Amino acid sequence: MPSPAVTYSARYLDRDERYEIARLRGQDPPLSGRRIAARLGRSPSAISRELARNADPRTGATCPSGRTSWPAAAAAPEAV
């Protein structure tokens, strides 16, 4: 987990937005990338990149805990 003092630019999607993208994409029927972008107030290209980056290649399902998530980063071994 990042320290509470760490802040990131609004340019980047935060973890809550990533989970919301996965939730909206997982609905039946799934929302399009453009509709998700409109709901989140983000650009469609940002949503498209997020969906492509974190999609399971076998199923196409979106996994919000992709390579950019904190739990995965926290579990990574440190270089010695």
PDB file of N, CA, C and O in Angstrom:
ATOM      1  N   MET A   1       0.828  -1.178   0.000  1.00  0.00           N
ATOM      2  CA  MET A   1       0.000   0.000   0.000  1.00  0.00           C
ATOM      3  C   MET A   1       0.876   1.246   0.000  1.00  0.00           C
ATOM      4  O   MET A   1       1.907   1.275   0.671  1.00  0.00           O
ATOM      5  N   PRO A   2       0.482   2.264  -0.737  1.00  0.00           N
ATOM      6  CA  PRO A   2       1.256   3.508  -0.722  1.00  0.00           C
ATOM      7  C   PRO A   2       1.052   4.235   0.592  1.00  0.00           C
ATOM      8  O   PRO A   2       0.048   4.032   1.275  1.00  0.00           O
ATOM      9  N   SER A   3       1.986   5.063   0.935  1.00  0.00           N
ATOM     10  CA  SER A   3       1.808   5.842   2.163  1.00  0.00           C
ATOM     11  C   SER A   3       0.736   6.889   1.909  1.00  0.00           C
ATOM     12  O   SER A   3       0.550   7.309   0.767  1.00  0.00           O
ATOM     13  N   PRO A   4       0.025   7.322   2.949  1.00  0.00           N
ATOM     14  CA  PRO A   4      -1.048   8.300   2.767  1.00  0.00           C
ATOM     15  C   PRO A   4      -0.556   9.628   2.196  1.00  0.00           C
ATOM     16  O   PRO A   4      -1.339  10.372   1.606  1.00  0.00           O
ATOM     17  N   ALA A   5       0.726   9.934   2.363  1.00  0.00           N
ATOM     18  CA  ALA A   5       1.264  11.203   1.883  1.00  0.00           C
ATOM     19  C   ALA A   5       1.508  11.197   0.377  1.00  0.00           C
ATOM     20  O   ALA A   5       1.705  12.256  -0.219  1.00  0.00           O
ATOM     21  N   VAL A   6       1.497  10.025  -0.241  1.00  0.00           N
ATOM     22  CA  VAL A   6       1.760   9.928  -1.671  1.00  0.00           C
ATOM     23  C   VAL A   6       0.508  10.320  -2.440  1.00  0.00           C
ATOM     24  O   VAL A   6      -0.578   9.804  -2.175  1.00  0.00           O
ATOM     25  N   THR A   7       0.659  11.234  -3.391  1.00  0.00           N
ATOM     26  CA  THR A   7      -0.460  11.617  -4.243  1.00  0.00           C
ATOM     27  C   THR A   7      -0.046  11.424  -5.700  1.00  0.00           C
ATOM     28  O   THR A   7       1.128  11.527  -6.056  1.00  0.00           O
ATOM     29  N   TYR A   8      -1.032  11.146  -6.514  1.00  0.00           N
ATOM     30  CA  TYR A   8      -0.790  10.924  -7.928  1.00  0.00           C
ATOM     31  C   TYR A   8      -1.617  11.900  -8.744  1.00  0.00           C
ATOM     32  O   TYR A   8      -2.653  12.390  -8.293  1.00  0.00           O
ATOM     33  N   SER A   9      -1.157  12.167  -9.920  1.00  0.00           N
ATOM     34  CA  SER A   9      -1.838  13.080 -10.820  1.00  0.00           C
ATOM     35  C   SER A   9      -3.217  12.530 -11.193  1.00  0.00           C
ATOM     36  O   SER A   9      -3.405  11.318 -11.292  1.00  0.00           O
ATOM     37  N   ALA A  10      -4.165  13.423 -11.395  1.00  0.00           N
ATOM     38  CA  ALA A  10      -5.505  13.026 -11.837  1.00  0.00           C
ATOM     39  C   ALA A  10      -5.468  12.450 -13.244  1.00  0.00           C
ATOM     40  O   ALA A  10      -6.461  11.908 -13.730  1.00  0.00           O
ATOM     41  N   ARG A  11      -4.318  12.573 -13.891  1.00  0.00           N
ATOM     42  CA  ARG A  11      -4.154  12.025 -15.233  1.00  0.00           C
ATOM     43  C   ARG A  11      -4.276  10.502 -15.230  1.00  0.00           C
ATOM     44  O   ARG A  11      -4.690   9.908 -16.226  1.00  0.00           O
ATOM     45  N   TYR A  12      -3.918   9.875 -14.116  1.00  0.00           N
ATOM     46  CA  TYR A  12      -3.910   8.422 -14.030  1.00  0.00           C
ATOM     47  C   TYR A  12      -5.181   7.911 -13.374  1.00  0.00           C
ATOM     48  O   TYR A  12      -5.736   8.558 -12.486  1.00  0.00           O
ATOM     49  N   LEU A  13      -5.634   6.755 -13.814  1.00  0.00           N
ATOM     50  CA  LEU A  13      -6.786   6.124 -13.193  1.00  0.00           C
ATOM     51  C   LEU A  13      -6.387   5.631 -11.810  1.00  0.00           C
ATOM     52  O   LEU A  13      -5.297   5.088 -11.626  1.00  0.00           O
ATOM     53  N   ASP A  14      -7.265   5.820 -10.848  1.00  0.00           N
ATOM     54  CA  ASP A  14      -6.963   5.281  -9.521  1.00  0.00           C
ATOM     55  C   ASP A  14      -7.606   3.898  -9.378  1.00  0.00           C
ATOM     56  O   ASP A  14      -8.335   3.442 -10.260  1.00  0.00           O
ATOM     57  N   ARG A  15      -7.327   3.255  -8.270  1.00  0.00           N
ATOM     58  CA  ARG A  15      -7.795   1.892  -8.076  1.00  0.00           C
ATOM     59  C   ARG A  15      -9.317   1.813  -8.095  1.00  0.00           C
ATOM     60  O   ARG A  15      -9.874   0.872  -8.660  1.00  0.00           O
ATOM     61  N   ASP A  16     -10.000   2.782  -7.487  1.00  0.00           N
ATOM     62  CA  ASP A  16     -11.462   2.765  -7.481  1.00  0.00           C
ATOM     63  C   ASP A  16     -12.022   2.858  -8.897  1.00  0.00           C
ATOM     64  O   ASP A  16     -13.000   2.187  -9.226  1.00  0.00           O
ATOM     65  N   GLU A  17     -11.407   3.685  -9.727  1.00  0.00           N
ATOM     66  CA  GLU A  17     -11.856   3.791 -11.117  1.00  0.00           C
ATOM     67  C   GLU A  17     -11.618   2.477 -11.860  1.00  0.00           C
ATOM     68  O   GLU A  17     -12.447   2.070 -12.674  1.00  0.00           O
ATOM     69  N   ARG A  18     -10.516   1.825 -11.594  1.00  0.00           N
ATOM     70  CA  ARG A  18     -10.238   0.540 -12.248  1.00  0.00           C
ATOM     71  C   ARG A  18     -11.272  -0.514 -11.859  1.00  0.00           C
ATOM     72  O   ARG A  18     -11.739  -1.277 -12.705  1.00  0.00           O
ATOM     73  N   TYR A  19     -11.627  -0.551 -10.572  1.00  0.00           N
ATOM     74  CA  TYR A  19     -12.656  -1.493 -10.132  1.00  0.00           C
ATOM     75  C   TYR A  19     -14.008  -1.152 -10.743  1.00  0.00           C
ATOM     76  O   TYR A  19     -14.766  -2.052 -11.106  1.00  0.00           O
ATOM     77  N   GLU A  20     -14.318   0.120 -10.860  1.00  0.00           N
ATOM     78  CA  GLU A  20     -15.589   0.539 -11.469  1.00  0.00           C
ATOM     79  C   GLU A  20     -15.620   0.156 -12.947  1.00  0.00           C
ATOM     80  O   GLU A  20     -16.656  -0.281 -13.447  1.00  0.00           O
ATOM     81  N   ILE A  21     -14.509   0.313 -13.644  1.00  0.00           N
ATOM     82  CA  ILE A  21     -14.436  -0.092 -15.055  1.00  0.00           C
ATOM     83  C   ILE A  21     -14.710  -1.585 -15.170  1.00  0.00           C
ATOM     84  O   ILE A  21     -15.483  -2.008 -16.030  1.00  0.00           O
ATOM     85  N   ALA A  22     -14.090  -2.383 -14.320  1.00  0.00           N
ATOM     86  CA  ALA A  22     -14.298  -3.837 -14.353  1.00  0.00           C
ATOM     87  C   ALA A  22     -15.749  -4.184 -14.033  1.00  0.00           C
ATOM     88  O   ALA A  22     -16.331  -5.072 -14.655  1.00  0.00           O
ATOM     89  N   ARG A  23     -16.327  -3.485 -13.067  1.00  0.00           N
ATOM     90  CA  ARG A  23     -17.722  -3.751 -12.695  1.00  0.00           C
ATOM     91  C   ARG A  23     -18.673  -3.421 -13.844  1.00  0.00           C
ATOM     92  O   ARG A  23     -19.558  -4.211 -14.174  1.00  0.00           O
ATOM     93  N   LEU A  24     -18.482  -2.248 -14.450  1.00  0.00           N
ATOM     94  CA  LEU A  24     -19.354  -1.841 -15.559  1.00  0.00           C
ATOM     95  C   LEU A  24     -19.167  -2.733 -16.779  1.00  0.00           C
ATOM     96  O   LEU A  24     -20.131  -3.025 -17.487  1.00  0.00           O
ATOM     97  N   ARG A  25     -17.951  -3.162 -17.026  1.00  0.00           N
ATOM     98  CA  ARG A  25     -17.684  -4.031 -18.169  1.00  0.00           C
ATOM     99  C   ARG A  25     -18.242  -5.434 -17.935  1.00  0.00           C
ATOM    100  O   ARG A  25     -18.569  -6.146 -18.885  1.00  0.00           O
ATOM    101  N   GLY A  26     -18.350  -5.825 -16.655  1.00  0.00           N
ATOM    102  CA  GLY A  26     -18.835  -7.158 -16.319  1.00  0.00           C
ATOM    103  C   GLY A  26     -20.344  -7.272 -16.226  1.00  0.00           C
ATOM    104  O   GLY A  26     -20.863  -8.361 -15.981  1.00  0.00           O
ATOM    105  N   GLN A  27     -21.060  -6.173 -16.415  1.00  0.00           N
ATOM    106  CA  GLN A  27     -22.521  -6.221 -16.365  1.00  0.00           C
ATOM    107  C   GLN A  27     -23.056  -7.043 -17.528  1.00  0.00           C
ATOM    108  O   GLN A  27     -22.347  -7.335 -18.491  1.00  0.00           O
ATOM    109  N   ASP A  28     -24.325  -7.405 -17.409  1.00  0.00           N
ATOM    110  CA  ASP A  28     -24.973  -8.122 -18.509  1.00  0.00           C
ATOM    111  C   ASP A  28     -26.122  -7.267 -19.010  1.00  0.00           C
ATOM    112  O   ASP A  28     -27.116  -7.159 -18.293  1.00  0.00           O
ATOM    113  N   PRO A  29     -26.068  -6.665 -20.155  1.00  0.00           N
ATOM    114  CA  PRO A  29     -24.961  -6.639 -21.128  1.00  0.00           C
ATOM    115  C   PRO A  29     -23.865  -5.657 -20.682  1.00  0.00           C
ATOM    116  O   PRO A  29     -24.143  -4.679 -19.988  1.00  0.00           O
ATOM    117  N   PRO A  30     -22.631  -5.928 -21.086  1.00  0.00           N
ATOM    118  CA  PRO A  30     -21.527  -5.038 -20.687  1.00  0.00           C
ATOM    119  C   PRO A  30     -21.653  -3.665 -21.344  1.00  0.00           C
ATOM    120  O   PRO A  30     -22.113  -3.540 -22.480  1.00  0.00           O
ATOM    121  N   LEU A  31     -21.235  -2.643 -20.603  1.00  0.00           N
ATOM    122  CA  LEU A  31     -21.238  -1.294 -21.173  1.00  0.00           C
ATOM    123  C   LEU A  31     -20.066  -1.152 -22.133  1.00  0.00           C
ATOM    124  O   LEU A  31     -19.028  -1.790 -21.959  1.00  0.00           O
ATOM    125  N   SER A  32     -20.238  -0.324 -23.134  1.00  0.00           N
ATOM    126  CA  SER A  32     -19.153  -0.054 -24.074  1.00  0.00           C
ATOM    127  C   SER A  32     -18.108   0.835 -23.401  1.00  0.00           C
ATOM    128  O   SER A  32     -18.381   1.483 -22.390  1.00  0.00           O
ATOM    129  N   GLY A  33     -16.930   0.853 -23.968  1.00  0.00           N
ATOM    130  CA  GLY A  33     -15.867   1.706 -23.448  1.00  0.00           C
ATOM    131  C   GLY A  33     -16.265   3.167 -23.441  1.00  0.00           C
ATOM    132  O   GLY A  33     -15.912   3.898 -22.516  1.00  0.00           O
ATOM    133  N   ARG A  34     -16.996   3.607 -24.458  1.00  0.00           N
ATOM    134  CA  ARG A  34     -17.432   5.007 -24.536  1.00  0.00           C
ATOM    135  C   ARG A  34     -18.436   5.343 -23.436  1.00  0.00           C
ATOM    136  O   ARG A  34     -18.392   6.435 -22.869  1.00  0.00           O
ATOM    137  N   ARG A  35     -19.327   4.425 -23.137  1.00  0.00           N
ATOM    138  CA  ARG A  35     -20.307   4.678 -22.071  1.00  0.00           C
ATOM    139  C   ARG A  35     -19.635   4.685 -20.701  1.00  0.00           C
ATOM    140  O   ARG A  35     -19.984   5.485 -19.833  1.00  0.00           O
ATOM    141  N   ILE A  36     -18.670   3.789 -20.516  1.00  0.00           N
ATOM    142  CA  ILE A  36     -17.916   3.780 -19.260  1.00  0.00           C
ATOM    143  C   ILE A  36     -17.172   5.100 -19.115  1.00  0.00           C
ATOM    144  O   ILE A  36     -17.162   5.699 -18.040  1.00  0.00           O
ATOM    145  N   ALA A  37     -16.550   5.550 -20.199  1.00  0.00           N
ATOM    146  CA  ALA A  37     -15.809   6.815 -20.170  1.00  0.00           C
ATOM    147  C   ALA A  37     -16.730   7.977 -19.798  1.00  0.00           C
ATOM    148  O   ALA A  37     -16.356   8.840 -19.004  1.00  0.00           O
ATOM    149  N   ALA A  38     -17.923   7.997 -20.366  1.00  0.00           N
ATOM    150  CA  ALA A  38     -18.872   9.069 -20.066  1.00  0.00           C
ATOM    151  C   ALA A  38     -19.285   9.038 -18.594  1.00  0.00           C
ATOM    152  O   ALA A  38     -19.402  10.089 -17.964  1.00  0.00           O
ATOM    153  N   ARG A  39     -19.503   7.861 -18.051  1.00  0.00           N
ATOM    154  CA  ARG A  39     -19.897   7.747 -16.643  1.00  0.00           C
ATOM    155  C   ARG A  39     -18.798   8.200 -15.699  1.00  0.00           C
ATOM    156  O   ARG A  39     -19.065   8.822 -14.670  1.00  0.00           O
ATOM    157  N   LEU A  40     -17.551   7.881 -16.058  1.00  0.00           N
ATOM    158  CA  LEU A  40     -16.432   8.224 -15.184  1.00  0.00           C
ATOM    159  C   LEU A  40     -15.854   9.610 -15.462  1.00  0.00           C
ATOM    160  O   LEU A  40     -15.014  10.098 -14.706  1.00  0.00           O
ATOM    161  N   GLY A  41     -16.298  10.237 -16.535  1.00  0.00           N
ATOM    162  CA  GLY A  41     -15.755  11.547 -16.881  1.00  0.00           C
ATOM    163  C   GLY A  41     -14.318  11.456 -17.386  1.00  0.00           C
ATOM    164  O   GLY A  41     -13.514  12.361 -17.161  1.00  0.00           O
ATOM    165  N   ARG A  42     -14.007  10.379 -18.056  1.00  0.00           N
ATOM    166  CA  ARG A  42     -12.660  10.145 -18.606  1.00  0.00           C
ATOM    167  C   ARG A  42     -12.745  10.047 -20.114  1.00  0.00           C
ATOM    168  O   ARG A  42     -13.827   9.908 -20.684  1.00  0.00           O
ATOM    169  N   SER A  43     -11.588  10.122 -20.752  1.00  0.00           N
ATOM    170  CA  SER A  43     -11.576  10.018 -22.208  1.00  0.00           C
ATOM    171  C   SER A  43     -11.774   8.552 -22.626  1.00  0.00           C
ATOM    172  O   SER A  43     -11.302   7.642 -21.944  1.00  0.00           O
ATOM    173  N   PRO A  44     -12.472   8.328 -23.746  1.00  0.00           N
ATOM    174  CA  PRO A  44     -12.666   6.963 -24.224  1.00  0.00           C
ATOM    175  C   PRO A  44     -11.340   6.228 -24.479  1.00  0.00           C
ATOM    176  O   PRO A  44     -11.261   5.013 -24.294  1.00  0.00           O
ATOM    177  N   SER A  45     -10.315   6.953 -24.897  1.00  0.00           N
ATOM    178  CA  SER A  45      -9.030   6.287 -25.163  1.00  0.00           C
ATOM    179  C   SER A  45      -8.395   5.779 -23.871  1.00  0.00           C
ATOM    180  O   SER A  45      -7.741   4.736 -23.880  1.00  0.00           O
ATOM    181  N   ALA A  46      -8.574   6.492 -22.765  1.00  0.00           N
ATOM    182  CA  ALA A  46      -8.030   6.035 -21.477  1.00  0.00           C
ATOM    183  C   ALA A  46      -8.706   4.737 -21.045  1.00  0.00           C
ATOM    184  O   ALA A  46      -8.049   3.825 -20.541  1.00  0.00           O
ATOM    185  N   ILE A  47     -10.020   4.659 -21.246  1.00  0.00           N
ATOM    186  CA  ILE A  47     -10.759   3.457 -20.890  1.00  0.00           C
ATOM    187  C   ILE A  47     -10.361   2.305 -21.809  1.00  0.00           C
ATOM    188  O   ILE A  47     -10.183   1.175 -21.355  1.00  0.00           O
ATOM    189  N   SER A  48     -10.224   2.595 -23.091  1.00  0.00           N
ATOM    190  CA  SER A  48      -9.815   1.572 -24.054  1.00  0.00           C
ATOM    191  C   SER A  48      -8.456   0.981 -23.685  1.00  0.00           C
ATOM    192  O   SER A  48      -8.274  -0.236 -23.715  1.00  0.00           O
ATOM    193  N   ARG A  49      -7.511   1.840 -23.340  1.00  0.00           N
ATOM    194  CA  ARG A  49      -6.175   1.354 -22.948  1.00  0.00           C
ATOM    195  C   ARG A  49      -6.250   0.511 -21.682  1.00  0.00           C
ATOM    196  O   ARG A  49      -5.587  -0.521 -21.574  1.00  0.00           O
ATOM    197  N   GLU A  50      -7.059   0.954 -20.728  1.00  0.00           N
ATOM    198  CA  GLU A  50      -7.201   0.201 -19.480  1.00  0.00           C
ATOM    199  C   GLU A  50      -7.810  -1.171 -19.740  1.00  0.00           C
ATOM    200  O   GLU A  50      -7.352  -2.168 -19.180  1.00  0.00           O
ATOM    201  N   LEU A  51      -8.828  -1.230 -20.576  1.00  0.00           N
ATOM    202  CA  LEU A  51      -9.458  -2.509 -20.892  1.00  0.00           C
ATOM    203  C   LEU A  51      -8.482  -3.442 -21.609  1.00  0.00           C
ATOM    204  O   LEU A  51      -8.433  -4.636 -21.315  1.00  0.00           O
ATOM    205  N   ALA A  52      -7.717  -2.904 -22.535  1.00  0.00           N
ATOM    206  CA  ALA A  52      -6.747  -3.729 -23.268  1.00  0.00           C
ATOM    207  C   ALA A  52      -5.620  -4.192 -22.349  1.00  0.00           C
ATOM    208  O   ALA A  52      -5.163  -5.330 -22.461  1.00  0.00           O
ATOM    209  N   ARG A  53      -5.178  -3.348 -21.465  1.00  0.00           N
ATOM    210  CA  ARG A  53      -4.052  -3.660 -20.582  1.00  0.00           C
ATOM    211  C   ARG A  53      -4.406  -4.737 -19.566  1.00  0.00           C
ATOM    212  O   ARG A  53      -3.566  -5.570 -19.226  1.00  0.00           O
ATOM    213  N   ASN A  54      -5.643  -4.725 -19.082  1.00  0.00           N
ATOM    214  CA  ASN A  54      -6.010  -5.622 -17.987  1.00  0.00           C
ATOM    215  C   ASN A  54      -7.021  -6.689 -18.379  1.00  0.00           C
ATOM    216  O   ASN A  54      -7.712  -7.230 -17.516  1.00  0.00           O
ATOM    217  N   ALA A  55      -7.118  -6.996 -19.658  1.00  0.00           N
ATOM    218  CA  ALA A  55      -8.037  -8.041 -20.101  1.00  0.00           C
ATOM    219  C   ALA A  55      -7.344  -9.396 -20.057  1.00  0.00           C
ATOM    220  O   ALA A  55      -6.173  -9.519 -20.413  1.00  0.00           O
ATOM    221  N   ASP A  56      -8.080 -10.405 -19.617  1.00  0.00           N
ATOM    222  CA  ASP A  56      -7.579 -11.772 -19.630  1.00  0.00           C
ATOM    223  C   ASP A  56      -7.550 -12.232 -21.082  1.00  0.00           C
ATOM    224  O   ASP A  56      -8.590 -12.218 -21.741  1.00  0.00           O
ATOM    225  N   PRO A  57      -6.391 -12.641 -21.601  1.00  0.00           N
ATOM    226  CA  PRO A  57      -6.310 -13.010 -23.012  1.00  0.00           C
ATOM    227  C   PRO A  57      -7.181 -14.215 -23.377  1.00  0.00           C
ATOM    228  O   PRO A  57      -7.574 -14.362 -24.534  1.00  0.00           O
ATOM    229  N   ARG A  58      -7.480 -15.066 -22.414  1.00  0.00           N
ATOM    230  CA  ARG A  58      -8.302 -16.246 -22.707  1.00  0.00           C
ATOM    231  C   ARG A  58      -9.777 -15.929 -22.747  1.00  0.00           C
ATOM    232  O   ARG A  58     -10.499 -16.432 -23.607  1.00  0.00           O
ATOM    233  N   THR A  59     -10.240 -15.089 -21.813  1.00  0.00           N
ATOM    234  CA  THR A  59     -11.672 -14.837 -21.697  1.00  0.00           C
ATOM    235  C   THR A  59     -12.085 -13.439 -22.128  1.00  0.00           C
ATOM    236  O   THR A  59     -13.247 -13.213 -22.467  1.00  0.00           O
ATOM    237  N   GLY A  60     -11.144 -12.495 -22.119  1.00  0.00           N
ATOM    238  CA  GLY A  60     -11.473 -11.118 -22.436  1.00  0.00           C
ATOM    239  C   GLY A  60     -12.023 -10.355 -21.242  1.00  0.00           C
ATOM    240  O   GLY A  60     -12.287  -9.156 -21.340  1.00  0.00           O
ATOM    241  N   ALA A  61     -12.200 -11.049 -20.094  1.00  0.00           N
ATOM    242  CA  ALA A  61     -12.711 -10.398 -18.891  1.00  0.00           C
ATOM    243  C   ALA A  61     -11.685  -9.407 -18.356  1.00  0.00           C
ATOM    244  O   ALA A  61     -10.479  -9.646 -18.418  1.00  0.00           O
ATOM    245  N   THR A  62     -12.177  -8.306 -17.838  1.00  0.00           N
ATOM    246  CA  THR A  62     -11.297  -7.278 -17.286  1.00  0.00           C
ATOM    247  C   THR A  62     -10.986  -7.592 -15.836  1.00  0.00           C
ATOM    248  O   THR A  62     -11.883  -7.879 -15.043  1.00  0.00           O
ATOM    249  N   CYS A  63      -9.723  -7.534 -15.502  1.00  0.00           N
ATOM    250  CA  CYS A  63      -9.278  -7.781 -14.139  1.00  0.00           C
ATOM    251  C   CYS A  63      -8.676  -6.485 -13.606  1.00  0.00           C
ATOM    252  O   CYS A  63      -7.623  -6.062 -14.083  1.00  0.00           O
ATOM    253  N   PRO A  64      -9.321  -5.840 -12.625  1.00  0.00           N
ATOM    254  CA  PRO A  64      -8.820  -4.560 -12.157  1.00  0.00           C
ATOM    255  C   PRO A  64      -7.486  -4.637 -11.432  1.00  0.00           C
ATOM    256  O   PRO A  64      -6.829  -3.613 -11.245  1.00  0.00           O
ATOM    257  N   SER A  65      -7.081  -5.814 -11.027  1.00  0.00           N
ATOM    258  CA  SER A  65      -5.804  -5.934 -10.326  1.00  0.00           C
ATOM    259  C   SER A  65      -4.711  -6.309 -11.316  1.00  0.00           C
ATOM    260  O   SER A  65      -3.985  -7.286 -11.132  1.00  0.00           O
ATOM    261  N   GLY A  66      -4.614  -5.512 -12.362  1.00  0.00           N
ATOM    262  CA  GLY A  66      -3.590  -5.737 -13.375  1.00  0.00           C
ATOM    263  C   GLY A  66      -2.215  -5.358 -12.868  1.00  0.00           C
ATOM    264  O   GLY A  66      -2.014  -5.211 -11.663  1.00  0.00           O
ATOM    265  N   ARG A  67      -1.274  -5.201 -13.768  1.00  0.00           N
ATOM    266  CA  ARG A  67       0.105  -4.957 -13.347  1.00  0.00           C
ATOM    267  C   ARG A  67       0.304  -3.633 -12.636  1.00  0.00           C
ATOM    268  O   ARG A  67       1.346  -3.427 -12.012  1.00  0.00           O
ATOM    269  N   THR A  68      -0.657  -2.732 -12.709  1.00  0.00           N
ATOM    270  CA  THR A  68      -0.472  -1.428 -12.089  1.00  0.00           C
ATOM    271  C   THR A  68      -1.102  -1.321 -10.716  1.00  0.00           C
ATOM    272  O   THR A  68      -1.085  -0.248 -10.114  1.00  0.00           O
ATOM    273  N   SER A  69      -1.659  -2.414 -10.205  1.00  0.00           N
ATOM    274  CA  SER A  69      -2.335  -2.319  -8.914  1.00  0.00           C
ATOM    275  C   SER A  69      -1.345  -2.363  -7.759  1.00  0.00           C
ATOM    276  O   SER A  69      -0.249  -2.908  -7.883  1.00  0.00           O
ATOM    277  N   TRP A  70      -1.743  -1.787  -6.644  1.00  0.00           N
ATOM    278  CA  TRP A  70      -0.881  -1.751  -5.462  1.00  0.00           C
ATOM    279  C   TRP A  70      -0.623  -3.128  -4.880  1.00  0.00           C
ATOM    280  O   TRP A  70       0.523  -3.424  -4.541  1.00  0.00           O
ATOM    281  N   PRO A  71      -1.644  -4.002  -4.742  1.00  0.00           N
ATOM    282  CA  PRO A  71      -1.341  -5.310  -4.152  1.00  0.00           C
ATOM    283  C   PRO A  71      -0.281  -6.080  -4.940  1.00  0.00           C
ATOM    284  O   PRO A  71       0.586  -6.721  -4.346  1.00  0.00           O
ATOM    285  N   ALA A  72      -0.345  -6.022  -6.268  1.00  0.00           N
ATOM    286  CA  ALA A  72       0.653  -6.713  -7.070  1.00  0.00           C
ATOM    287  C   ALA A  72       2.025  -6.076  -6.904  1.00  0.00           C
ATOM    288  O   ALA A  72       3.038  -6.772  -6.843  1.00  0.00           O
ATOM    289  N   ALA A  73       2.051  -4.759  -6.833  1.00  0.00           N
ATOM    290  CA  ALA A  73       3.340  -4.074  -6.655  1.00  0.00           C
ATOM    291  C   ALA A  73       3.917  -4.358  -5.283  1.00  0.00           C
ATOM    292  O   ALA A  73       5.132  -4.493  -5.138  1.00  0.00           O
ATOM    293  N   ALA A  74       3.065  -4.451  -4.273  1.00  0.00           N
ATOM    294  CA  ALA A  74       3.530  -4.712  -2.924  1.00  0.00           C
ATOM    295  C   ALA A  74       4.075  -6.127  -2.778  1.00  0.00           C
ATOM    296  O   ALA A  74       4.965  -6.371  -1.963  1.00  0.00           O
ATOM    297  N   ALA A  75       3.545  -7.059  -3.563  1.00  0.00           N
ATOM    298  CA  ALA A  75       3.972  -8.453  -3.474  1.00  0.00           C
ATOM    299  C   ALA A  75       5.240  -8.725  -4.266  1.00  0.00           C
ATOM    300  O   ALA A  75       5.869  -9.769  -4.092  1.00  0.00           O
ATOM    301  N   ALA A  76       5.619  -7.800  -5.130  1.00  0.00           N
ATOM    302  CA  ALA A  76       6.807  -7.998  -5.962  1.00  0.00           C
ATOM    303  C   ALA A  76       8.066  -8.008  -5.087  1.00  0.00           C
ATOM    304  O   ALA A  76       8.203  -7.182  -4.185  1.00  0.00           O
ATOM    305  N   PRO A  77       8.975  -8.936  -5.356  1.00  0.00           N
ATOM    306  CA  PRO A  77      10.209  -8.972  -4.560  1.00  0.00           C
ATOM    307  C   PRO A  77      11.088  -7.764  -4.856  1.00  0.00           C
ATOM    308  O   PRO A  77      11.128  -7.262  -5.979  1.00  0.00           O
ATOM    309  N   GLU A  78      11.776  -7.321  -3.841  1.00  0.00           N
ATOM    310  CA  GLU A  78      12.664  -6.170  -4.007  1.00  0.00           C
ATOM    311  C   GLU A  78      14.014  -6.617  -4.577  1.00  0.00           C
ATOM    312  O   GLU A  78      14.506  -7.707  -4.285  1.00  0.00           O
ATOM    313  N   ALA A  79      14.578  -5.758  -5.380  1.00  0.00           N
ATOM    314  CA  ALA A  79      15.923  -6.044  -5.929  1.00  0.00           C
ATOM    315  C   ALA A  79      16.960  -5.883  -4.827  1.00  0.00           C
ATOM    316  O   ALA A  79      16.877  -4.967  -4.008  1.00  0.00           O
ATOM    317  N   VAL A  80      17.915  -6.765  -4.819  1.00  0.00           N
ATOM    318  CA  VAL A  80      18.951  -6.691  -3.773  1.00  0.00           C
ATOM    319  C   VAL A  80      20.192  -6.065  -4.306  1.00  0.00           C
ATOM    320  O   VAL A  80      21.172  -5.917  -3.575  1.00  0.00           O
TER     321      VAL A  80
END
